[in-house]
């Protein structure tokens, strides 16, 4: 079973979805970034895999906000 992690991160004055070192999708808000991450995770999901979206909490610590699989 493979595990895929999508990170919602703050970048300057916007948000982004990062998947590995290669992929970065800029978004205007954190909510938009979470929705984008869910869409991307569902598109790339394979049976038996686990996909997670990691979002910083109010203190900046990473927390799993959503998982699929």
Buried (B, 14 or more C-beta within 10 A) or exposed (E): EEEBBBBBBEEEEEBBBBBEEEEEBEBEEBEBBBBBBBEBBEEEBEEEBBBBBBBBEEEEEEEEBBEEB
